[in-house]
Amino acid sequence: MAAAAEVLGSWPVQLGLVTAMAVAGCWIFELALRLFTGTLRLPVPRRVRRRPGRRPRERAATGSARAGAPPRRPLEAVAADLRRLGRELALVSTGSAAHRAGVQAAYDDVLAEAAATLEVPHRLAGTAPGEERELERLRLVVALVDAGLVLAGPRG
């Protein structure tokens, strides 16, 4: 017992123990900081391999003909988003330019989604911001309304 106390009492061993505690404390602090800020990345579980001889489950009918295509949202949800974003766009005309640009980009994305759902051709993604894009946006809205999409909410 005296030999162990003598070894633990030597300065190199004590220096090593203090260093190990400092490193462990820093590691735990970094782990807690990453956990609370949301930057901690947990390992993703690996996909289970299909056993040979088993057939894959039938895909649910999503309305898309391509395999692996993301399912489309219902047209009612797309129209509701277009109405909501249109109202918000009208309200942020006096707000910050960054907020208006964000709402405008979201409106354009949902407008393109509605056009893809109704198979209405458009050039919205290929036009530069400015008058040409605004005209294409207006043309697309008219084409979507002509295709049967209801963009005006009920009056009352």
Secondary structure as a PSIPRED ss2 file (coil, helix, strand):
# PSIPRED VFORMAT (PSIPRED V4.0)

   1 M C   1.000  0.000  0.000
   2 A H   0.000  1.000  0.000
   3 A H   0.000  1.000  0.000
   4 A H   0.000  1.000  0.000
   5 A H   0.000  1.000  0.000
   6 E H   0.000  1.000  0.000
   7 V H   0.000  1.000  0.000
   8 L H   0.000  1.000  0.000
   9 G C   1.000  0.000  0.000
  10 S C   1.000  0.000  0.000
  11 W H   0.000  1.000  0.000
  12 P H   0.000  1.000  0.000
  13 V H   0.000  1.000  0.000
  14 Q H   0.000  1.000  0.000
  15 L H   0.000  1.000  0.000
  16 G H   0.000  1.000  0.000
  17 L H   0.000  1.000  0.000
  18 V H   0.000  1.000  0.000
  19 T H   0.000  1.000  0.000
  20 A H   0.000  1.000  0.000
  21 M H   0.000  1.000  0.000
  22 A H   0.000  1.000  0.000
  23 V H   0.000  1.000  0.000
  24 A H   0.000  1.000  0.000
  25 G H   0.000  1.000  0.000
  26 C H   0.000  1.000  0.000
  27 W H   0.000  1.000  0.000
  28 I H   0.000  1.000  0.000
  29 F H   0.000  1.000  0.000
  30 E H   0.000  1.000  0.000
  31 L H   0.000  1.000  0.000
  32 A H   0.000  1.000  0.000
  33 L H   0.000  1.000  0.000
  34 R H   0.000  1.000  0.000
  35 L H   0.000  1.000  0.000
  36 F H   0.000  1.000  0.000
  37 T H   0.000  1.000  0.000
  38 G C   1.000  0.000  0.000
  39 T C   1.000  0.000  0.000
  40 L C   1.000  0.000  0.000
  41 R C   1.000  0.000  0.000
  42 L C   1.000  0.000  0.000
  43 P C   1.000  0.000  0.000
  44 V C   1.000  0.000  0.000
  45 P C   1.000  0.000  0.000
  46 R C   1.000  0.000  0.000
  47 R C   1.000  0.000  0.000
  48 V C   1.000  0.000  0.000
  49 R C   1.000  0.000  0.000
  50 R C   1.000  0.000  0.000
  51 R C   1.000  0.000  0.000
  52 P C   1.000  0.000  0.000
  53 G C   1.000  0.000  0.000
  54 R C   1.000  0.000  0.000
  55 R C   1.000  0.000  0.000
  56 P C   1.000  0.000  0.000
  57 R C   1.000  0.000  0.000
  58 E C   1.000  0.000  0.000
  59 R C   1.000  0.000  0.000
  60 A C   1.000  0.000  0.000
  61 A C   1.000  0.000  0.000
  62 T C   1.000  0.000  0.000
  63 G C   1.000  0.000  0.000
  64 S C   1.000  0.000  0.000
  65 A C   1.000  0.000  0.000
  66 R C   1.000  0.000  0.000
  67 A C   1.000  0.000  0.000
  68 G C   1.000  0.000  0.000
  69 A C   1.000  0.000  0.000
  70 P C   1.000  0.000  0.000
  71 P C   1.000  0.000  0.000
  72 R C   1.000  0.000  0.000
  73 R C   1.000  0.000  0.000
  74 P C   1.000  0.000  0.000
  75 L H   0.000  1.000  0.000
  76 E H   0.000  1.000  0.000
  77 A H   0.000  1.000  0.000
  78 V H   0.000  1.000  0.000
  79 A H   0.000  1.000  0.000
  80 A H   0.000  1.000  0.000
  81 D H   0.000  1.000  0.000
  82 L H   0.000  1.000  0.000
  83 R H   0.000  1.000  0.000
  84 R H   0.000  1.000  0.000
  85 L H   0.000  1.000  0.000
  86 G H   0.000  1.000  0.000
  87 R H   0.000  1.000  0.000
  88 E H   0.000  1.000  0.000
  89 L H   0.000  1.000  0.000
  90 A H   0.000  1.000  0.000
  91 L H   0.000  1.000  0.000
  92 V H   0.000  1.000  0.000
  93 S H   0.000  1.000  0.000
  94 T H   0.000  1.000  0.000
  95 G C   1.000  0.000  0.000
  96 S C   1.000  0.000  0.000
  97 A H   0.000  1.000  0.000
  98 A H   0.000  1.000  0.000
  99 H H   0.000  1.000  0.000
 100 R H   0.000  1.000  0.000
 101 A H   0.000  1.000  0.000
 102 G H   0.000  1.000  0.000
 103 V H   0.000  1.000  0.000
 104 Q H   0.000  1.000  0.000
 105 A H   0.000  1.000  0.000
 106 A H   0.000  1.000  0.000
 107 Y H   0.000  1.000  0.000
 108 D H   0.000  1.000  0.000
 109 D H   0.000  1.000  0.000
 110 V H   0.000  1.000  0.000
 111 L H   0.000  1.000  0.000
 112 A H   0.000  1.000  0.000
 113 E H   0.000  1.000  0.000
 114 A H   0.000  1.000  0.000
 115 A H   0.000  1.000  0.000
 116 A H   0.000  1.000  0.000
 117 T H   0.000  1.000  0.000
 118 L H   0.000  1.000  0.000
 119 E C   1.000  0.000  0.000
 120 V C   1.000  0.000  0.000
 121 P C   1.000  0.000  0.000
 122 H C   1.000  0.000  0.000
 123 R C   1.000  0.000  0.000
 124 L C   1.000  0.000  0.000
 125 A C   1.000  0.000  0.000
 126 G C   1.000  0.000  0.000
 127 T C   1.000  0.000  0.000
 128 A C   1.000  0.000  0.000
 129 P C   1.000  0.000  0.000
 130 G C   1.000  0.000  0.000
 131 E H   0.000  1.000  0.000
 132 E H   0.000  1.000  0.000
 133 R H   0.000  1.000  0.000
 134 E H   0.000  1.000  0.000
 135 L H   0.000  1.000  0.000
 136 E H   0.000  1.000  0.000
 137 R H   0.000  1.000  0.000
 138 L H   0.000  1.000  0.000
 139 R H   0.000  1.000  0.000
 140 L H   0.000  1.000  0.000
 141 V H   0.000  1.000  0.000
 142 V H   0.000  1.000  0.000
 143 A H   0.000  1.000  0.000
 144 L H   0.000  1.000  0.000
 145 V H   0.000  1.000  0.000
 146 D H   0.000  1.000  0.000
 147 A C   1.000  0.000  0.000
 148 G C   1.000  0.000  0.000
 149 L C   1.000  0.000  0.000
 150 V C   1.000  0.000  0.000
 151 L C   1.000  0.000  0.000
 152 A C   1.000  0.000  0.000
 153 G C   1.000  0.000  0.000
 154 P C   1.000  0.000  0.000
 155 R C   1.000  0.000  0.000
 156 G C   1.000  0.000  0.000
